[in-house]
């Protein structure tokens, strides 16, 4: 007998998004969809549990994919020495996504033993659904870069969004995870090769 699956989903939309391809270096370009790690962060913005987590399973693209050029001022430690000394910003050009909408699906999975023998998978599912419905978050969810906050973040909207079934793409190399464990992991990036988006849907491994 198969164990019951505790599934969840959310919808996120906004004017801009950036899910950086690591291979694009100093002039970053966005993937057309959120990475697994970005999707996991969206779930964790809403609900978290010490012994369980929400594993992203798939993302549905609900608006046409559009890329545009974008320039932002960078003031961090990777600037040149003379820029730091002059307190000058570095202009960072990028290629971002614009006018995006995604539905992200996930399933609750175990990290460790359930406290007091409780059904922690169901508890996390209920906590997530309740908090998402009320608009409660631990931190502001983002569409990749921190400055790209959503215009909508909440439960699936039945009438306002439609999966773009005409989108069929192949991504040669897609960043999957940054850390080697769902919680308290070490830095160990994992990439998936030849990842396909079929009829507007990307299945996370």
N, C-alpha and C positions, 0 to 999 in steps of 0.2 A: 504494500500500500504506500503510495507516494505521500510525502509530507505536504501539508498545506503550504501554499505560497502566499506571502503577505506582500501584495503589490501596491505601488503608489505611483502617482504621476503629478507633474506640475506643468504649467505653461509660463513661458517667459518671452517678453517682447520688448523691443527698444529701438531707438533711432540708430544705434551704432554698437558694434561688437568687434572684439579682437581676440581670437584664439590662435596664438602665435605659433607659426611653424618654426621650430628651432633651427632648421637648415637655411633660413633666410637671413640670418646674421644681423648686420647693423641697419638694414632697411627691412624690417619685419613685414611679413605677409600673413594674413589670417587663413586658417583652415576654413572651409565652407560651413563647418558644423562645430559645436562644442566638443572638446576632447572629453574622454572618460573622466579625467581628473576635474575638469571644469564642471561637468555635470554632477559629480559627487559633491563638489563644493556648494552647488545650488541646493542640494538636499540638506547638507549639513548646516546651511544658513537657517533652516527652518527647525530641524529637530535632530537631536543626537542622544545617544545612549551609550553607556560605558561598555556594555557587553554585546552590542549589536550595531549594525550600520546599514545604510541603504546603498545597495550596489546598482549603479546605472545599467540598464539592459538595452535600451535603444533610444534614439532621438528621431522625432519626426520634424521635417522642415515644412513650415506652414506659410512661408512667403517666398517669392522668387529670390534666388541668390544674386546679390548685387555687391560689387566691390567698388570702392572709391579711394582716392588718395587722401591722406591725412597727415598733418604735421603737428607735433606737440613739442613743448619745451621740456628738456630733461635737465634736472639740476642735481643729479646724484653723484656718487663717488667715481663713476666710470668716465667722467669728463677728463679732458686733457688738463695737465697741470696748470697751464696758463689760464684756462677757463675757470678752474677752481679758485685760483689766486685773485682773478678779477671778479669773482662771484657772478660769472656769466653762464647762462644756460646754453645747452647744446640743442640744436633743432633736430628732432628725430623724425624723419619721414617714414610713413608706413602705408600699407594697403589694408584697409579694414572692410568689414561687412557693414552695410547700411540697411536700415528698415527691416529688421529681422523679427522672426517669431518662431519659437521652437516648442514642441511638447516633449518633455523628457520623462521617460518611464524608468522605474526601478523596482527592485525586490529587496525586502529586508532579510539580511543574513546575519549569522552569529559571528561574533569575534571571540567571546569567551563564555564562561559558564553563566547561566542566568542567576541573578540574585534571588535568594530565598526560593528557588525553584519556580519562579514566575514565568509566564509565557512572555519573555522580553521581546520577541519578534512582533507579536500582536500589539504589545504596549507601545513599541516604537512606531508602528503603523498608525495606531490611533492618535498618538501624540502628533505625528506629522500631519495627518489629515485635519485635526482640530486646529493646530496652529496655522496651517496654510489657509484654512477657511477664514480665520480671524485676522489674517495679515500679520501674525507675530513672527519675528525673526530674531536670531541672536546677533546677526550683523547684516548689513545691507547686501543683498545678493547682487552680483555683477555679471556682465556679459564679457568675461575675459578680463580686460584691463579694469582697474578700479574706478576709473572715471566714467566708464560706460555702464551706468545704472539703468535698470529696466523702466519702461513706461507702464508695463503690466507684469505682475508676478503673482500667481495664484492658481486656483483650480482651473481645470480645462474648461474653456469656453466653447459650448456646443455649437453656437450659431455663427460666431465671428471668425473662426479660423478653419482652414481646409488644408489638408496635407497636399503638397505639390507633387502629384504623382508623375509629372513629366520630368522630374529631376532624376537623372541617372548619371552618376559620376564614379570615377575610380581615383582613389588617393594612393599614390605610390608608397608613401610612408606616413603613418599617422601616430603621433605621440599618444600612448595609451595611459600609462601611469607614471608618476614621478617617483613614488616611494614603493618599497618592496612589500609593504603590508598595509591593510586598510586603516590601521591606527598605530601610532608610535613607530612608524617605519623609518628606514634609512633611505637616503637619496640613492636611487637606482633606477633611472629612466628605462622604460620598456616601450618599444615601438612595434606597431603592427604593419605588415607589408601588404600591398595590393588590397586595400580595403575598398569595398564597393558600397555606394549609396544606390539603393534600388527603389524606384517609385517614391522618392522623397524620404526614405527611411534608412538610417544607419544603425546596424545592430552592433552593439559593443560586445566584445568577446567575453 
